[in-house]
Amino acid sequence: MKKKIIGSVLAAAMVLTMAGCGSSASSSKSASASSAAGTVASGSQTVASASASGNSDVDYIKGKGSLIVGITDFAPMDYKEDGSDEWIGFDADLAREVGKDLGVDVKFVEIDWDNKILELDNKSIDCVWNGMTLTDEVTKSMACTNAYLNNAQVVVVPSDKADKYQTVDSLKDLSFAVEAGSAGEEAAKENNLNYTSMTSQADTLMEVSAGTSDASIIDLLMAGAMIGKGTSYENLTHTVELTTEKYGVGCRKGSDLAEYINQEFVKLYQDGTMKTIAEKYGVQDALIEQK
């Protein structure tokens, strides 16, 4: 059911809220190609330098034959369809494309989002690839890729109460459920909202649906896939957009893997693979040009 509604509900939401937010593609094809070549050349030097120093994460991953990706259950980025054990989604499919070029298997491991940096440092995972917002905390603690998708943090409330909660001021007396360590939690803090931290964004939706919390704050991309008509949460809708933000992939601090993935982003964007995957999951309007 999730995949059926992602293309229609999410695409409509993204057109209304994010059109024009991505990087402009107004430069000529020749200029774009020149810029991409420069990026790849620079990235290649970075990866080669790391490899020469003996601290290459790329070589480490190739040596063990697997890329371990830290994720949470987060449609349309990383999720499983009912009755399936396979992780799918925009991020999952994109990670597999990178794994092909690395020549390794891609394995997905569910993590506690609040412990993502610790998981990286312990080498339990090689990267965090799960619709991760590039916050100051993230960029200071990880080697991050370039941004590849636009997003926002939105307030989710029961549909029959949505008219009451259309401004930030109207939210002050509500009890919120947010994912621990997420951009949604940061948005709650910044707006001085009363909140309880949960393990995942999916858990926050269950809280609101059950009436245990008045509202939640989740990613707009997730809202388009998980709430409203045709989903498991038809009684929920989103109202106030608290932030605008961008997604990136996080690697260990000092890792050359982030730059390798940047090179892959350029290649996969220019050959159309990234766009094809984005259209499959209805996030094409949030895609950021890679060059």
N, C-alpha and C positions, 0 to 999 in steps of 0.2 A: 504493500500500500504506500509505503514511503516514497518509492521511486516514481510511482504514478503521479503523485501530486507535486513532487519537487519541481518538475519542469514548468507547470502552469502557475502554481501559487507563488513559488519563489521567484520565478522570472518576472512576474508582475510586480512583486514587492521590490525587486532590485531595480526595475525600470523606473519606478516612482521615486525611490529613495537614493539611488546611487548613480543614476545616469550622469555622466560627466565627471564622476569622482576619480576615474582611473587616469593614468597618464595619457597624454594626447599622442595620437599617431600621425600628427600633421607633417612630420618631416618626410622628405622624399625617400624612395626605396634605396637609392644609392647612399644617402646619408645614413639611413638606418643600418644598412649592411656594413658600412664603414665603422659605425659606432659599435656594432655587435662584434666585429672582428677585433677591435681594440679591447673590448671587455674580455673576450675569450683569451686573447694573447696575454693580457695582464693577469687573468686568473690562472692561466697555465703556468706562468712564472711563479705565482704564489704557491701552487700545488707542488711544482718541481722543487722549489726552495725547501718546503716542509719535508718533502721526501728525502732530499739530500741530507737534511739535518738529523734524520732518523726518528722524527717525531710525527710522521705522517699518519693521520687517522685513515686516510684513503687506503694506504698500504696495509694498515692494520685490519681494515674491513675486508679487503681483498684476500688477505692472508687467512682469515678465519672463514671466509666464504659466505658471510651473511651480513646484512644490514638490519640491525635491530631498531625498530621504530617505536617510540613511546607514544601512546595514544589514549584517548578515552572514547566512550561511545558517544559520538557527536555527528549526527546527520546534518548536512549532507557531506561531511568531510571524511569521517571514518565511522562506519556502522555495519551492522549485520541485518540482513532481511530475516523476517520470521522463519524459523526452522532451518536456517543456514549457519554454518560455522565460518564462512568466508567473510573477511573484512573487505568492504567495498566503500566507495565514496570518492570524491574528487581528490583528496589528499592520498588516499590509499592507492588509487590507480596511478597517480603521478609518481608516487614513491616507487612503485613497481617499474615504471619506465626508467627511472634513474638506476634502479637495481640491475636492469638489463645491461645498461652500458658499463656498470661496474663489474658485471659478470658474476654477481652474487645473488643468493636468495634473499628475499625481503620478508622479515618476520615482524609481526605486530604484537606488541605487549601492552596490555592495559596497565596504566600507572595511576597512582594518586597524584592528581594534578598539582597539588600543593608541594609535592616532593620531586618535581620534574628536574630541577637543577641537581639535586642530590643523586638521582638516578643516572644522570649524564656523567657526573664526576666519578661515580662508582663503576662506570662502564657496564651497568645493567642494560643500558640502551645506548645507541649511537647517535640518535637525534630525536627531537620532539617535532612531530609533523602532524599537527592536529588542529588546524585553524587557530594557531597561536598568535595572539595580538602582540605586536612589537612594542611593549611598554618599556619604560626606562629601566625597570628592574630586570626584565628579560635581556635587553640589549647590553646591560652592564655585566650580566652573569653568564652570558653565552656568546658563542660566535654565531651570528645570525645571518641568514641569507637576505637578499633583497626582498622587498615586499612583492607579493604576487596576487593578492586579492584585497579588495576593499571590504570593509565591514562596519557595523555599528553595534552599540549596546542598547537594547530596547527593553521597555517595561512590559511585562506580561500580566494581564489581569483577566478575570472572568468576563466574557463578552457582555453579559447583562449589566456590568458595572463600568464598562469602558468609557461611557460619556462623562463619568465623574472624574476621570483621571487623564486629563489631556495636557496638563502642565506640571512642571517640577514642583511648584508650590502645593499642588493638590495631592502630592505623594507623601507629604511629611508625616502623617499619622498612620501610615500603612506599615505592616510587618512584612519584610522581604525575605525570600530565600535566594541565596546566591551560591555559586560554586566557589569553594575555597581556592584562593590563589589566582582567581580569574580576573579578567578585565571588568566583569560584572561586579565583582566584589570591590574593585577600585572605584567604579562609578558610584556604588552605594556609599563608600567612604567620602568621596569628593562632594557628594550632595547631602551629606549628613542624614542618611536614611537609616532606619532601624532594620537590622538584618541578622539572619542566622546563616552560617556557612554550612554548605552541604558538600557531599563527595563529588557530585557531577551536576551538569546543567539539567540532565534528564530528571534527576531527583528533585530539582527545584520546581519543575513543571508538575510533578506528582504532588508536591506540597500544596501548590496553588489549586490544583484540580480537586484535592481532598478538602480544601478549606482550612488546612493547618497554617498556611501563610496567606496573606492577602494578595501578594504579588511576587514576581521574580524578575530578575534581570538576566537576559541571555543574549547571545549573538543573534543579529538580524537574520543571518543565513540559516541558523538553526530554527529560528521562529518560522521562517518560510516553509521549512520542511516538516516541522513537528506539531504545529498548532493550527487550528482552524478547520474548515470544511474538508472532509476526506481523511482526517488524521485521527489519532487516538485521543486527541484533546480538542474536539470540536467546540467545546464550551469556553475555550481560551482565545484571546486575541492580544496583539501588541499595540501599544499606544505611543508613549513618549520615547523619542530617540535621545538618549543621554550623551552619547559620544559618537564620533566617527573615528575609524582606526584602520589599520592595515595588518594583514597576516604575513608571517614569515616562518621559516624553519629554523629551529635552534639546535646547535651542536655544542660540543665541549668548548670551553674557553680556549682560544688559541688553535682550534682545529682547522685543518685545511679542507675538511669536508664541506663546510659552508660555501667556500669559493667554488668547489667542484660542482655543487648543486646549482650555484649561480650560472655556471657555464651550461649546465644541462637545461636550466630554465630558458636561456637564450635560444638554444637549439630547438627545444620542444615548442617554444612559442613561434619561432620562425617557420618550422615545418608544419605547423597547424595542429600538432598533437595536443597541446595544452588547451586549445580552443575546443577541439573535439570532445575531450574529457569534460570540460566545463559545461558544454551544451548537454552532455549526457546527464549531468546532475543539476542543471538549471542555474548555474552560477556564472554564466558567460558575461552578464552585465557587470559583474564585480571584478572581472579579470583586469590585471594591470599589465601593460605592455612591458616586455622584457627586451632590453637592448644593451 
